[in-house]
């Protein structure tokens, strides 16, 4: 008997993308800078012309970080007629920043996210929550995007993007649909109690067996994530205006619950929230190029 060819649905996979700014025409004569942010689950490359966002790409990080950096930059360049040699300076940042083979300098994700959020959300931003693939960071900054203080929680994936991907696969729900589905409930449930993603999976499975709907379990998990990051925010201090970066910023199930808990609205983003670190890297690369006279 031949084996059945069963196609496995990877519910955790989000859509990779690239983009070019339609408002920027001829880039020749401009200072071209780039930032590459290698995260544990996603990699972004941003290209700027004279400090304006020109193009970007967002892809899933593969097993090899240098290859992911090269692939992200190549994908961003696909949307343009630029060549790699047209870039004056590149900054690597993120979890795998030391693995950007073509970077002129590496800078921490804390510094880059603050600068990038200042660009994406505007100079009024004072508190930034970055919800990454494997950690969460809260940053306080000034009107220029300079870091004043920060705190990080990286003990477990349960409050991160990777934790959400695990739950998506467990419950057979596409990760992009989790936020909206978490509000398809009659009454808001309590949060799941586990702070470990492994135990959270077990708890979610047990709740389904007890008769909970998938939507109710998603609501409980989103609430748990919100509670966890709000505690981190409160430890570092929350000052308006407030912005969220990273992939979880696209999950309204988590974002709206955070807003309810802190009594403040999150600023709307002008661009993809996942590119904040790479944007900051590209801006800092421009600063370096100007100081060094590179063009």
C-alpha positions as a Markdown table, in Angstrom:
| # | Residue | x | y | z |
|---|---|---|---|---|
| 1 | Unk | 0.0 | 0.0 | 0.0 |
| 2 | Unk | 1.4 | 3.4 | -1.0 |
| 3 | Unk | 1.7 | 6.2 | 1.6 |
| 4 | Unk | -0.9 | 9.0 | 1.5 |
| 5 | Unk | 0.5 | 12.3 | 0.4 |
| 6 | Unk | -0.8 | 14.6 | 3.1 |
| 7 | Unk | -0.1 | 18.3 | 2.9 |
| 8 | Unk | 0.8 | 19.8 | 6.3 |
| 9 | Unk | -0.6 | 23.3 | 6.9 |
| 10 | Unk | 1.9 | 25.5 | 8.6 |
| 11 | Unk | -0.5 | 27.9 | 10.4 |
| 12 | Unk | 2.4 | 29.8 | 12.1 |
| 13 | Unk | 3.8 | 31.1 | 8.8 |
| 14 | Unk | 3.1 | 34.8 | 8.2 |
| 15 | Unk | 3.4 | 36.5 | 4.8 |
| 16 | Unk | 6.9 | 37.7 | 3.7 |
| 17 | Unk | 6.8 | 41.0 | 1.9 |
| 18 | Unk | 8.8 | 43.8 | 0.2 |
| 19 | Unk | 7.9 | 47.4 | -0.6 |
| 20 | Unk | 9.2 | 50.4 | -2.5 |
| 21 | Unk | 8.2 | 54.0 | -1.7 |
| 22 | Unk | 6.2 | 55.3 | -4.7 |
| 23 | Unk | 6.8 | 58.9 | -3.8 |
| 24 | Unk | 10.6 | 58.7 | -4.3 |
| 25 | Unk | 11.7 | 58.8 | -7.9 |
| 26 | Unk | 15.4 | 59.1 | -9.0 |
| 27 | Unk | 17.7 | 58.2 | -6.1 |
| 28 | Unk | 20.9 | 59.1 | -8.0 |
| 29 | Unk | 22.9 | 61.7 | -6.1 |
| 30 | Unk | 21.4 | 60.7 | -2.8 |
| 31 | Unk | 23.1 | 59.1 | 0.2 |
| 32 | Unk | 21.9 | 55.5 | 0.3 |
| 33 | Unk | 22.0 | 53.8 | 3.7 |
| 34 | Unk | 20.7 | 50.4 | 4.9 |
| 35 | Unk | 19.8 | 48.6 | 8.1 |
| 36 | Unk | 19.4 | 44.9 | 8.5 |
| 37 | Unk | 17.7 | 43.5 | 11.6 |
| 38 | Unk | 18.2 | 39.8 | 12.1 |
| 39 | Unk | 15.7 | 38.6 | 14.7 |
| 40 | Unk | 15.2 | 35.0 | 16.0 |
| 41 | Unk | 12.1 | 34.5 | 13.8 |
| 42 | Unk | 12.2 | 37.3 | 11.2 |
| 43 | Unk | 14.7 | 39.4 | 9.3 |
| 44 | Unk | 14.2 | 42.9 | 7.9 |
| 45 | Unk | 16.2 | 45.0 | 5.5 |
| 46 | Unk | 15.5 | 48.7 | 5.0 |
| 47 | Unk | 17.0 | 51.0 | 2.4 |
| 48 | Unk | 16.9 | 54.8 | 2.8 |
| 49 | Unk | 17.7 | 57.6 | 0.4 |
| 50 | Unk | 18.9 | 60.8 | 2.3 |
| 51 | Unk | 17.1 | 59.5 | 5.4 |
| 52 | Unk | 13.8 | 58.8 | 3.7 |
| 53 | Unk | 12.4 | 55.2 | 3.7 |
| 54 | Unk | 12.9 | 54.0 | 0.1 |
| 55 | Unk | 12.4 | 50.2 | 0.3 |
| 56 | Unk | 12.2 | 47.3 | 2.7 |
| 57 | Unk | 11.8 | 43.6 | 2.9 |
| 58 | Unk | 10.6 | 41.3 | 5.7 |
| 59 | Unk | 11.3 | 37.6 | 5.6 |
| 60 | Unk | 11.4 | 34.7 | 8.0 |
| 61 | Unk | 14.9 | 34.0 | 9.5 |
| 62 | Unk | 16.3 | 30.8 | 8.3 |
| 63 | Unk | 18.8 | 28.4 | 9.9 |
| 64 | Unk | 21.7 | 30.5 | 8.7 |
| 65 | Unk | 21.7 | 34.1 | 9.9 |
| 66 | Unk | 24.2 | 35.4 | 7.3 |
| 67 | Unk | 22.2 | 33.9 | 4.5 |
| 68 | Unk | 19.0 | 35.5 | 6.0 |
| 69 | Unk | 20.7 | 38.9 | 5.9 |
| 70 | Unk | 21.7 | 38.5 | 2.3 |
| 71 | Unk | 18.3 | 37.2 | 1.3 |
| 72 | Unk | 16.5 | 40.1 | 3.1 |
| 73 | Unk | 18.7 | 42.8 | 1.4 |
| 74 | Unk | 18.3 | 41.1 | -2.0 |
| 75 | Unk | 14.5 | 41.0 | -1.6 |
| 76 | Unk | 14.4 | 44.7 | -0.6 |
| 77 | Unk | 16.6 | 45.6 | -3.6 |
| 78 | Unk | 14.3 | 43.6 | -5.9 |
| 79 | Unk | 11.7 | 46.4 | -5.6 |
| 80 | Unk | 14.3 | 49.0 | -6.8 |
| 81 | Unk | 17.0 | 49.5 | -9.5 |
| 82 | Unk | 19.6 | 49.8 | -6.8 |
| 83 | Unk | 22.7 | 47.6 | -6.6 |
| 84 | Unk | 24.4 | 46.6 | -3.3 |
| 85 | Unk | 27.4 | 48.7 | -4.2 |
| 86 | Unk | 25.2 | 51.8 | -4.3 |
| 87 | Unk | 24.7 | 51.6 | -0.5 |
| 88 | Unk | 27.2 | 53.9 | 1.3 |
| 89 | Unk | 26.9 | 52.3 | 4.7 |
| 90 | Unk | 25.0 | 49.4 | 6.4 |
| 91 | Unk | 24.3 | 48.8 | 10.0 |
| 92 | Unk | 23.5 | 45.3 | 11.4 |
| 93 | Unk | 21.2 | 45.0 | 14.4 |
| 94 | Unk | 19.0 | 42.5 | 16.2 |
| 95 | Unk | 19.6 | 39.1 | 17.7 |
| 96 | Unk | 22.0 | 38.1 | 14.9 |
| 97 | Unk | 23.6 | 41.5 | 14.2 |
| 98 | Unk | 27.1 | 40.1 | 14.3 |
| 99 | Unk | 26.1 | 37.8 | 11.4 |
| 100 | Unk | 25.4 | 40.5 | 8.8 |
| 101 | Unk | 28.4 | 39.8 | 6.5 |
| 102 | Unk | 28.2 | 43.1 | 4.7 |
| 103 | Unk | 27.6 | 45.4 | 7.7 |
| 104 | Unk | 29.9 | 48.3 | 8.2 |
| 105 | Unk | 28.9 | 48.5 | 11.9 |
| 106 | Unk | 26.7 | 46.6 | 14.4 |
| 107 | Unk | 24.5 | 48.4 | 16.8 |
| 108 | Unk | 22.2 | 47.0 | 19.5 |
| 109 | Unk | 18.5 | 46.5 | 18.8 |
| 110 | Unk | 17.6 | 48.7 | 21.8 |
| 111 | Unk | 19.3 | 51.7 | 20.2 |
| 112 | Unk | 17.9 | 50.9 | 16.7 |
| 113 | Unk | 14.3 | 50.3 | 17.8 |
| 114 | Unk | 14.2 | 53.6 | 19.7 |
| 115 | Unk | 15.5 | 55.5 | 16.6 |
| 116 | Unk | 13.3 | 53.5 | 14.3 |
| 117 | Unk | 10.1 | 54.0 | 16.4 |
| 118 | Unk | 10.9 | 57.8 | 16.4 |
| 119 | Unk | 10.8 | 57.7 | 12.6 |
| 120 | Unk | 7.8 | 55.4 | 12.2 |
| 121 | Unk | 5.6 | 56.9 | 14.9 |
| 122 | Unk | 6.9 | 60.5 | 15.2 |
| 123 | Unk | 9.0 | 62.5 | 17.7 |
| 124 | Unk | 6.3 | 62.5 | 20.4 |
| 125 | Unk | 7.0 | 58.8 | 21.2 |
| 126 | Unk | 8.3 | 58.3 | 24.7 |
| 127 | Unk | 7.5 | 54.7 | 25.5 |
| 128 | Unk | 8.2 | 51.8 | 23.1 |
| 129 | Unk | 7.2 | 48.1 | 23.6 |
| 130 | Unk | 9.0 | 45.8 | 21.2 |
| 131 | Unk | 7.4 | 42.4 | 21.1 |
| 132 | Unk | 9.9 | 40.2 | 19.2 |
| 133 | Unk | 10.1 | 36.6 | 18.3 |
| 134 | Unk | 11.9 | 35.4 | 21.5 |
| 135 | Unk | 11.9 | 38.4 | 23.9 |
| 136 | Unk | 10.1 | 41.6 | 24.9 |
| 137 | Unk | 11.7 | 44.9 | 25.4 |
| 138 | Unk | 10.3 | 48.2 | 26.8 |
| 139 | Unk | 12.2 | 51.4 | 26.0 |
| 140 | Unk | 11.9 | 55.0 | 27.1 |
| 141 | Unk | 13.3 | 57.6 | 24.8 |
| 142 | Unk | 13.5 | 61.3 | 24.1 |
| 143 | Unk | 12.1 | 63.4 | 21.2 |
| 144 | Unk | 15.1 | 62.4 | 19.0 |
| 145 | Unk | 14.8 | 58.7 | 19.6 |
| 146 | Unk | 17.7 | 58.5 | 22.1 |
| 147 | Unk | 17.3 | 55.7 | 24.7 |
| 148 | Unk | 16.7 | 56.9 | 28.3 |
| 149 | Unk | 16.1 | 53.5 | 29.9 |
| 150 | Unk | 15.1 | 50.0 | 28.9 |
| 151 | Unk | 14.1 | 46.6 | 30.4 |
| 152 | Unk | 14.0 | 43.2 | 28.7 |
| 153 | Unk | 12.3 | 39.9 | 29.5 |
| 154 | Unk | 13.7 | 37.0 | 27.5 |
| 155 | Unk | 13.2 | 34.1 | 30.0 |
| 156 | Unk | 10.5 | 32.3 | 28.0 |
| 157 | Unk | 8.8 | 32.4 | 24.5 |
| 158 | Unk | 5.3 | 32.4 | 26.0 |
| 159 | Unk | 5.0 | 36.2 | 25.8 |
| 160 | Unk | 6.6 | 36.6 | 22.4 |
| 161 | Unk | 5.9 | 36.1 | 18.7 |
| 162 | Unk | 7.3 | 32.6 | 18.7 |
| 163 | Unk | 4.9 | 31.7 | 21.5 |
| 164 | Unk | 2.0 | 32.9 | 19.4 |
| 165 | Unk | 3.2 | 30.9 | 16.4 |
| 166 | Unk | 3.2 | 27.7 | 18.6 |
| 167 | Unk | -0.3 | 28.4 | 19.7 |
| 168 | Unk | -1.4 | 29.0 | 16.1 |
| 169 | Unk | -0.1 | 25.6 | 15.0 |
| 170 | Unk | -1.5 | 23.9 | 18.1 |
| 171 | Unk | -5.0 | 25.2 | 17.5 |
| 172 | Unk | -4.9 | 25.1 | 13.6 |
| 173 | Unk | -5.5 | 28.8 | 13.3 |
| 174 | Unk | -3.6 | 31.0 | 10.9 |
| 175 | Unk | -1.4 | 33.4 | 13.0 |
| 176 | Unk | -2.8 | 36.5 | 11.2 |
| 177 | Unk | -6.3 | 35.5 | 12.3 |
| 178 | Unk | -5.7 | 35.1 | 16.0 |
| 179 | Unk | -6.3 | 38.7 | 17.1 |
| 180 | Unk | -9.7 | 39.0 | 15.5 |
| 181 | Unk | -10.8 | 35.5 | 16.5 |
| 182 | Unk | -9.9 | 36.3 | 20.2 |
| 183 | Unk | -12.8 | 38.7 | 20.3 |
| 184 | Unk | -15.4 | 36.3 | 19.0 |
| 185 | Unk | -16.4 | 35.4 | 22.5 |
| 186 | Unk | -19.4 | 36.0 | 24.8 |
| 187 | Unk | -17.3 | 36.9 | 27.8 |
| 188 | Unk | -13.7 | 37.7 | 28.4 |
| 189 | Unk | -12.0 | 34.7 | 30.1 |
| 190 | Unk | -9.2 | 34.8 | 32.6 |
| 191 | Unk | -5.6 | 34.5 | 31.3 |
| 192 | Unk | -3.9 | 31.2 | 30.9 |
| 193 | Unk | -1.8 | 30.7 | 34.0 |
| 194 | Unk | 1.4 | 29.3 | 32.5 |
| 195 | Unk | 4.3 | 31.6 | 31.6 |
| 196 | Unk | 6.2 | 28.8 | 29.8 |
| 197 | Unk | 5.2 | 28.1 | 26.2 |
| 198 | Unk | 5.5 | 24.3 | 26.7 |
| 199 | Unk | 3.1 | 24.4 | 29.7 |
| 200 | Unk | 0.9 | 26.9 | 27.9 |
| 201 | Unk | 0.4 | 24.4 | 25.1 |
| 202 | Unk | -0.6 | 21.7 | 27.6 |
| 203 | Unk | -3.0 | 24.1 | 29.3 |
| 204 | Unk | -4.6 | 25.2 | 26.0 |
| 205 | Unk | -5.1 | 21.5 | 25.1 |
| 206 | Unk | -6.7 | 20.8 | 28.4 |
| 207 | Unk | -9.1 | 23.8 | 28.0 |
| 208 | Unk | -10.2 | 22.5 | 24.6 |
| 209 | Unk | -10.9 | 19.1 | 26.2 |
| 210 | Unk | -13.0 | 20.8 | 28.9 |
| 211 | Unk | -15.2 | 22.3 | 26.2 |
| 212 | Unk | -13.7 | 25.7 | 25.7 |
| 213 | Unk | -14.0 | 27.1 | 22.1 |
| 214 | Unk | -10.8 | 27.8 | 20.1 |
| 215 | Unk | -11.8 | 31.5 | 20.3 |
| 216 | Unk | -12.0 | 31.5 | 24.1 |
| 217 | Unk | -8.6 | 29.8 | 24.4 |
| 218 | Unk | -7.1 | 32.4 | 22.0 |
| 219 | Unk | -8.7 | 35.2 | 24.1 |
| 220 | Unk | -7.1 | 33.7 | 27.3 |
| 221 | Unk | -3.7 | 33.4 | 25.6 |
| 222 | Unk | -3.8 | 37.0 | 24.2 |
| 223 | Unk | -4.8 | 38.2 | 27.7 |
| 224 | Unk | -1.9 | 36.4 | 29.3 |
| 225 | Unk | 0.5 | 37.9 | 26.8 |
| 226 | Unk | -0.9 | 41.4 | 27.4 |
| 227 | Unk | -0.7 | 41.0 | 31.2 |
| 228 | Unk | 2.9 | 39.8 | 31.0 |
| 229 | Unk | 4.2 | 42.7 | 28.9 |
| 230 | Unk | 2.2 | 45.3 | 30.9 |
| 231 | Unk | 4.0 | 44.2 | 34.0 |
| 232 | Unk | 7.3 | 44.8 | 32.2 |
| 233 | Unk | 6.1 | 48.2 | 31.0 |
| 234 | Unk | 5.1 | 49.2 | 34.5 |
| 235 | Unk | 8.5 | 48.3 | 35.9 |
| 236 | Unk | 10.2 | 50.6 | 33.4 |
| 237 | Unk | 7.5 | 53.3 | 33.5 |
| 238 | Unk | 4.9 | 54.2 | 30.9 |
| 239 | Unk | 5.0 | 57.7 | 29.5 |
| 240 | Unk | 2.8 | 58.9 | 26.6 |
| 241 | Unk | 3.0 | 58.7 | 23.7 |
| 242 | Unk | 3.1 | 54.9 | 23.6 |
| 243 | Unk | 4.1 | 52.8 | 20.5 |
| 244 | Unk | 4.5 | 49.0 | 19.9 |
| 245 | Unk | 7.0 | 47.6 | 17.4 |
| 246 | Unk | 7.5 | 44.0 | 16.2 |
| 247 | Unk | 5.1 | 41.4 | 14.7 |
| 248 | Unk | 2.8 | 41.2 | 17.7 |
| 249 | Unk | 1.9 | 44.9 | 17.2 |
| 250 | Unk | -0.2 | 43.5 | 14.3 |
| 251 | Unk | -2.3 | 41.3 | 16.7 |
| 252 | Unk | -5.3 | 43.4 | 17.8 |
| 253 | Unk | -6.1 | 40.7 | 20.4 |
| 254 | Unk | -3.0 | 41.5 | 22.3 |
| 255 | Unk | -2.8 | 45.3 | 21.5 |
| 256 | Unk | -6.4 | 46.1 | 22.5 |
| 257 | Unk | -6.0 | 44.2 | 25.8 |
| 258 | Unk | -2.8 | 46.1 | 26.5 |
| 259 | Unk | -4.6 | 49.4 | 25.8 |
| 260 | Unk | -7.4 | 48.4 | 28.2 |
| 261 | Unk | -4.9 | 47.5 | 31.0 |
| 262 | Unk | -2.8 | 50.6 | 30.8 |
| 263 | Unk | -5.6 | 53.0 | 29.9 |
| 264 | Unk | -3.9 | 54.5 | 26.9 |
| 265 | Unk | -4.1 | 54.1 | 23.1 |
| 266 | Unk | -1.2 | 52.9 | 21.0 |
| 267 | Unk | -0.1 | 55.3 | 18.3 |
| 268 | Unk | -0.9 | 54.3 | 14.7 |
| 269 | Unk | 2.1 | 53.3 | 12.7 |
| 270 | Unk | 2.9 | 54.8 | 9.3 |
| 271 | Unk | 4.8 | 51.7 | 8.2 |
| 272 | Unk | 5.1 | 48.0 | 9.0 |
| 273 | Unk | 5.8 | 47.7 | 12.7 |
| 274 | Unk | 8.3 | 44.9 | 12.1 |
| 275 | Unk | 10.8 | 47.1 | 10.3 |
| 276 | Unk | 11.4 | 49.5 | 13.2 |
| 277 | Unk | 14.8 | 48.0 | 14.1 |
| 278 | Unk | 16.0 | 48.0 | 10.5 |
| 279 | Unk | 14.8 | 51.6 | 10.0 |
| 280 | Unk | 16.8 | 52.7 | 13.0 |
| 281 | Unk | 19.8 | 50.9 | 11.7 |
| 282 | Unk | 19.5 | 52.6 | 8.3 |
| 283 | Unk | 19.2 | 56.0 | 9.9 |
| 284 | Unk | 22.2 | 55.4 | 12.1 |
| 285 | Unk | 24.1 | 54.1 | 9.0 |
| 286 | Unk | 23.3 | 57.4 | 7.3 |
| 287 | Unk | 24.7 | 59.3 | 10.3 |
| 288 | Unk | 27.9 | 57.2 | 10.1 |
| 289 | Unk | 28.3 | 57.8 | 6.4 |
| 290 | Unk | 27.9 | 61.6 | 6.9 |
| 291 | Unk | 30.5 | 61.6 | 9.6 |
| 292 | Unk | 32.9 | 59.6 | 7.6 |
| 293 | Unk | 32.2 | 61.5 | 4.4 |
| 294 | Unk | 31.0 | 58.4 | 2.6 |
| 295 | Unk | 28.6 | 58.9 | -0.2 |
